């Protein structure tokens, strides 16, 4: 059964977390954000960990940051609480919340996001397979070139040396 709500909106939040923190602290920070979303009545849709990346400029004396994208639906009060929580966490270097639009049917939005995630995973798998295939072809071409070179060297060594006339 779908919930139909008028004040619920779709949001994406990008967190930049201190890259010097251990993985446990990153997970703890992420769990705190997810807890705020759940506690305030929001619905978490997905997370996308982008990993450690170089930032355009240093923030809080860090040239790099651990980037995480959170996708959720909630009321505006959830966003206010997330902002308050982010300002109080030392592990968060920077964050940004983007409003994606109103949501009428949460279940339909969940299905849409699940479909997007499946399509993206399939695309990533296809790209990885193409890379592996290209690497295999390159390895075969390198072996063939090496074999041809060895054959040419062997035939050059077996051929009689030309006589030099004095």
C-alpha positions as CSV (number, residue, x, y, z in Angstrom):
1,X,0.0,0.0,0.0
2,X,1.4,3.4,-1.0
3,X,1.5,6.4,1.2
4,X,0.3,9.6,-0.5
5,X,1.6,12.7,1.1
6,X,1.7,16.3,0.0
7,X,4.5,17.9,2.0
8,X,7.1,15.2,1.3
9,X,10.0,16.2,-1.0
10,X,12.9,14.4,-2.6
11,X,16.4,15.4,-1.5
12,X,20.0,14.5,-2.3
13,X,22.8,15.3,0.2
14,X,26.4,15.2,-0.6
15,X,28.7,14.8,2.4
16,X,32.4,15.5,2.4
17,X,34.0,13.7,5.3
18,X,37.5,14.0,6.7
19,X,39.7,11.6,4.7
20,X,42.0,11.0,7.6
21,X,39.3,9.2,9.6
22,X,39.3,5.4,9.8
23,X,36.5,3.6,7.9
24,X,34.7,2.9,11.3
25,X,34.4,6.7,11.9
26,X,33.1,7.2,8.3
27,X,30.4,4.5,8.9
28,X,29.5,6.0,12.2
29,X,29.0,9.5,10.7
30,X,26.9,8.0,7.9
31,X,24.8,6.1,10.4
32,X,24.2,9.3,12.4
33,X,22.9,11.0,9.2
34,X,20.7,8.0,8.4
35,X,19.4,8.0,12.0
36,X,18.4,11.6,11.7
37,X,16.5,10.9,8.5
38,X,14.6,7.9,10.0
39,X,14.0,9.6,13.3
40,X,12.4,12.7,11.7
41,X,10.1,10.5,9.5
42,X,12.0,10.5,6.3
43,X,12.5,7.6,4.0
44,X,16.1,6.7,3.0
45,X,16.3,5.7,-0.7
46,X,20.0,5.0,-1.5
47,X,23.6,5.9,-0.8
48,X,26.4,6.2,-3.2
49,X,30.0,6.2,-1.9
50,X,32.2,8.1,-4.3
51,X,35.4,7.5,-2.3
52,X,38.2,9.8,-1.6
53,X,38.7,12.6,-4.1
54,X,40.8,15.7,-4.5
55,X,38.8,18.9,-3.8
56,X,39.1,22.0,-5.9
57,X,40.5,23.8,-2.9
58,X,41.4,23.0,0.7
59,X,38.7,23.0,3.3
60,X,39.5,22.7,7.0
61,X,43.2,22.1,5.9
62,X,42.2,19.0,3.9
63,X,43.1,18.8,0.1
64,X,41.0,15.6,-0.2
65,X,37.7,14.4,1.1
66,X,35.6,11.2,1.4
67,X,32.5,11.9,-0.7
68,X,29.1,10.2,0.0
69,X,25.7,10.9,-1.7
70,X,22.5,10.3,0.2
71,X,19.2,10.2,-1.6
72,X,16.0,10.4,0.6
73,X,12.5,11.7,0.8
74,X,11.4,13.7,3.8
75,X,9.8,16.9,5.1
76,X,11.7,20.2,5.3
77,X,12.1,19.7,9.1
78,X,14.4,16.7,8.3
79,X,16.7,18.9,6.2
80,X,16.9,21.4,9.0
81,X,17.8,18.7,11.5
82,X,20.4,17.3,9.1
83,X,22.0,20.7,8.7
84,X,22.1,21.1,12.5
85,X,23.7,17.7,12.9
86,X,26.3,18.3,10.2
87,X,27.4,21.6,11.8
88,X,27.9,19.7,15.1
89,X,30.0,16.9,13.6
90,X,33.8,17.5,13.4
91,X,34.1,14.7,10.9
92,X,32.0,16.5,8.2
93,X,34.1,18.9,6.2
94,X,31.3,20.2,4.0
95,X,27.8,19.2,3.0
96,X,25.1,20.3,0.5
97,X,21.4,19.5,0.4
98,X,19.7,19.7,-3.0
99,X,15.9,19.7,-3.4
100,X,14.9,17.4,-6.2
101,X,11.2,18.0,-6.2
102,X,7.9,17.0,-4.6
103,X,7.0,13.4,-4.0
104,X,3.4,12.2,-4.1
105,X,3.9,8.4,-3.9
106,X,6.9,7.2,-1.8
107,X,6.6,3.6,-3.0
108,X,6.7,4.7,-6.6
109,X,9.8,6.8,-5.9
110,X,11.4,3.8,-4.2
111,X,10.7,1.7,-7.3
112,X,12.1,4.4,-9.5
113,X,15.3,4.6,-7.5
114,X,15.7,0.8,-7.4
115,X,15.3,0.7,-11.2
116,X,17.9,3.4,-11.6
117,X,20.3,1.5,-9.3
118,X,19.8,-1.8,-11.2
119,X,20.4,0.0,-14.6
120,X,23.5,1.7,-13.2
121,X,24.9,-1.5,-11.9
122,X,24.3,-3.3,-15.2
123,X,26.0,-0.4,-17.0
124,X,29.0,-0.6,-14.7
125,X,29.2,-4.4,-15.2
126,X,29.1,-4.0,-19.0
127,X,31.9,-1.4,-18.9
128,X,34.0,-3.6,-16.7
129,X,33.5,-6.6,-19.1
130,X,34.5,-4.4,-22.0
131,X,37.6,-3.3,-20.2
132,X,38.5,-6.9,-19.3
133,X,37.9,-8.0,-23.0
134,X,40.1,-5.1,-24.3
135,X,42.8,-6.1,-21.8
136,X,42.7,-9.7,-22.9
137,X,42.9,-8.6,-26.6
138,X,45.9,-6.4,-25.8
139,X,47.6,-9.3,-23.9
140,X,47.0,-11.6,-26.9
141,X,48.4,-9.0,-29.3
142,X,51.5,-8.5,-27.1
143,X,52.0,-12.3,-27.0
144,X,51.7,-12.6,-30.8
145,X,54.1,-9.7,-31.3
146,X,56.6,-11.3,-28.9
147,X,56.3,-14.7,-30.6
148,X,56.8,-13.0,-34.1
149,X,59.8,-11.2,-32.7
150,X,61.3,-14.4,-31.3
151,X,60.6,-16.2,-34.6
152,X,62.3,-13.5,-36.6
153,X,65.3,-13.6,-34.2
154,X,65.5,-17.4,-34.5
155,X,65.3,-17.3,-38.3
156,X,68.0,-14.6,-38.5
157,X,70.3,-16.7,-36.3
158,X,69.7,-19.8,-38.4
159,X,70.4,-18.1,-41.7
160,X,73.9,-18.4,-43.0
161,X,76.0,-15.2,-42.6
162,X,76.8,-13.5,-46.0
163,X,80.4,-13.9,-47.1
164,X,82.5,-10.8,-47.1
165,X,84.9,-10.4,-50.1
166,X,88.1,-8.7,-49.6
